[in-house]
């Protein structure tokens, strides 16, 4: 059986290592590679592979987000998560992953994973949720962010505001803040617009964290936040602020 396979990982060396391992497995035919989640979604939609070998910690859109988005697209490839982190196994198998491999991957361990994929493909039992058939939430409900030697789960509803810092987003959660490797536009697309509003090219704020709006008399508006911070509202985003107030 030939299994058309995609490799998705933001580390070129990790992609190269998986390619070498896959070359030793006669059942695998490499269909393509991607180095971030958004590119992966485009390729998966176009190539519709049988198997996706998917890293978890990636910029723009992580592996868990990719798997969820693929499910909403109606495409059901087998998924093997290949990651350096042990803490996502439960969430991965909730998404009906065929296997969960820890880096560095040994050849015999990959072979056992491919055996499972082959059985799944042959029996046409792919990627069905183990619980109910409830649809995946449209908006992100949580984010996993690196902090020191850990990955911390942050619920979307806990985030007070988001501030862009070059290629990173600083998530402000109460008196703490965490950096997430993602663009502000990509993050804005994942947030529920009923809960969050973008007020500046560098700022997104949770709506119920905004106490009032004020202007300085020269046409410049500011959002005054519940924690005492003030954010200047960009001219491009004034319409967002007006819509929030019903004006």
C-alpha positions in Angstrom: 0.0 0.0 0.0 1.4 3.4 -1.0 0.7 6.1 1.6 0.9 9.7 0.2 2.5 11.6 3.1 3.1 15.2 4.0 5.6 16.4 6.6 4.9 19.6 8.5 7.6 21.1 10.8 9.1 24.5 11.2 12.6 23.2 11.7 14.4 22.3 8.4 16.6 19.7 10.2 13.6 18.0 11.6 12.0 17.9 8.1 15.2 16.5 6.7 15.4 13.8 9.4 11.8 12.7 8.8 12.4 12.6 5.0 15.4 10.3 5.5 13.4 8.0 7.8 10.5 8.0 5.4 12.8 7.1 2.5 13.6 3.8 4.4 9.9 3.0 4.6 8.7 1.6 1.2 5.0 2.2 1.9 5.5 6.0 2.1 5.5 8.3 -0.9 6.4 11.9 0.1 3.8 14.3 -1.3 5.1 17.5 0.1 6.5 19.5 3.1 5.5 22.7 4.9 7.2 24.8 7.5 4.2 26.5 9.1 0.6 25.8 9.8 -0.9 28.1 7.3 1.2 26.8 4.4 0.3 23.2 5.6 -3.4 23.9 5.3 -3.1 25.2 1.8 -1.0 22.1 0.7 -3.3 19.7 2.5 -6.3 21.1 0.8 -4.6 21.0 -2.6 -2.8 17.6 -2.3 -5.2 15.8 0.0 -2.6 13.4 1.3 -3.3 10.1 3.0 -1.1 10.9 6.0 0.2 14.1 7.6 3.2 13.9 10.0 2.6 17.1 12.0 4.8 19.0 14.5 2.9 20.8 17.3 5.0 23.9 18.3 5.0 26.1 15.1 4.7 29.8 14.3 1.5 31.3 12.9 -0.7 28.2 13.5 0.3 25.3 15.7 -0.2 21.6 14.9 -3.2 21.2 17.1 -4.8 24.2 15.2 -3.9 22.6 11.9 -5.5 19.3 12.8 -8.7 21.1 13.9 -8.9 23.2 10.8 -8.4 20.2 8.5 -11.3 18.5 10.3 -13.5 21.5 9.5 -12.4 21.4 5.9 -13.9 17.9 5.6 -10.6 16.4 4.6 -9.7 13.3 6.7 -6.0 12.3 6.4 -4.5 10.2 9.0 -2.5 12.3 11.4 0.7 11.4 13.3 2.0 14.1 15.6 5.8 14.3 15.8 6.9 16.6 18.6 9.4 17.3 21.3 6.7 17.8 23.9 4.9 15.1 25.9 2.1 17.3 27.2 -0.1 17.3 24.2 -0.8 13.6 23.9 -4.3 13.7 25.4 -5.4 16.6 23.1 -3.8 14.9 20.1 -5.7 11.7 20.6 -8.9 13.7 21.2 -8.4 14.8 17.6 -8.2 11.1 16.6 -4.5 11.1 15.9 -3.2 7.7 14.7 0.0 8.1 16.8 2.1 10.5 18.8 5.9 10.3 18.3 8.5 12.0 20.4 11.6 13.5 18.7 14.1 12.1 17.9 12.0 9.4 16.1 13.5 6.0 15.8 13.0 4.0 12.6 11.3 1.1 14.3 8.9 3.4 16.1 8.0 5.1 12.9 7.4 1.6 11.3 4.9 0.7 14.1 3.1 4.1 13.5 2.9 3.4 9.7 1.5 -0.1 10.5 -1.4 1.7 12.4 -1.9 4.1 9.5 -2.1 1.3 7.0 -4.7 -0.6 9.1 -6.7 2.6 9.5 -6.6 3.4 5.8 -7.5 -0.2 4.8 -10.5 -0.2 7.2 -11.5 3.4 6.2 -11.7 4.4 9.8 -10.1 7.8 9.9 -10.1 10.8 12.1 -13.5 10.4 13.8 -13.8 12.0 17.3 -14.0 9.6 20.1 -16.7 11.4 21.9 -19.6 13.1 20.1 -20.1 14.6 16.7 -20.2 18.1 18.0 -18.6 20.7 15.6 -15.2 22.1 16.5 -15.4 25.7 17.9 -15.0 28.3 15.2 -12.8 30.5 17.4 -9.7 29.7 19.4 -10.6 28.9 23.0 -7.0 28.5 24.3 -3.4 29.1 23.5 -0.3 27.2 24.6 2.7 29.5 25.1 6.3 28.8 26.0 7.4 30.1 29.4 10.9 29.2 30.7 11.0 25.4 30.4 7.3 24.9 30.2 4.3 25.3 27.9 1.4 27.2 29.7 -2.2 26.9 28.7 -4.0 30.3 28.5 -7.7 30.5 27.9 -8.7 33.1 25.4 -11.2 34.6 27.9 -8.3 35.2 30.3 -6.4 37.5 27.9 -6.9 41.2 28.7 -5.0 42.6 25.7 -2.5 41.6 23.0 0.4 43.8 22.0 2.5 43.2 18.9 6.3 43.0 19.4 7.8 42.4 15.9 7.3 38.7 15.1 5.8 38.0 18.5 2.5 38.8 20.3 2.6 39.7 24.0 -0.5 38.3 25.7 -1.3 40.3 28.8 -3.1 38.2 31.4 -3.7 40.1 34.6 -0.3 41.1 36.0 1.6 38.6 33.8 2.5 38.5 30.2 3.6 35.8 27.7 5.1 35.8 24.2 3.5 33.9 21.4 5.2 33.5 18.0 2.5 34.6 15.6 1.5 37.6 13.5 -1.2 39.9 14.8 -3.3 39.4 11.7 -3.2 35.6 12.0 -4.1 35.9 15.7 -6.9 38.3 15.0 -8.5 35.7 12.7 -8.5 33.1 15.5 -10.2 35.4 18.1 -13.9 35.7 18.5 -14.9 39.3 17.3 -17.7 39.3 19.8 -15.0 39.1 22.6 -12.0 41.0 21.1 -11.6 44.2 19.1 -8.6 45.4 17.3 -7.9 49.1 18.0 -4.5 49.6 16.6 -2.1 47.9 14.2 -0.3 46.7 17.3 -3.1 46.1 19.8 -6.1 43.8 20.2 -8.2 44.2 23.4 -10.8 42.1 25.1 -14.0 44.1 24.8 -15.1 43.8 28.5 -11.6 45.0 29.5 -12.4 48.4 28.0 -13.8 50.8 30.7 -14.3 53.9 28.5 -13.1 55.8 25.4 -11.8 59.4 25.4 -10.4 61.9 23.0 -7.8 64.6 23.5 -9.6 67.3 21.7 -7.6 67.0 18.5 -9.4 64.0 17.1 -7.2 61.3 18.6 -9.1 58.7 20.6 -7.9 56.4 23.4 -9.2 53.3 25.0 -9.0 53.4 28.8 -8.7 49.9 30.1 -9.9 48.4 33.4 -6.3 48.1 34.7 -5.5 51.8 34.1 -3.7 51.4 30.8 -4.5 53.6 27.8 -4.2 52.5 24.2 -4.3 55.0 21.4 -6.9 54.0 18.8 -5.4 54.0 15.3 -7.3 55.9 12.6 -7.8 52.7 10.5 -9.5 51.1 13.5 -11.8 53.9 14.7 -14.7 52.2 12.9 -14.1 49.2 15.2 -14.4 51.4 18.2 -17.5 53.1 16.9 -19.2 49.9 16.1 -18.5 48.6 19.6 -20.3 51.6 21.1 -23.2 51.3 18.6 -22.3 54.5 16.8 
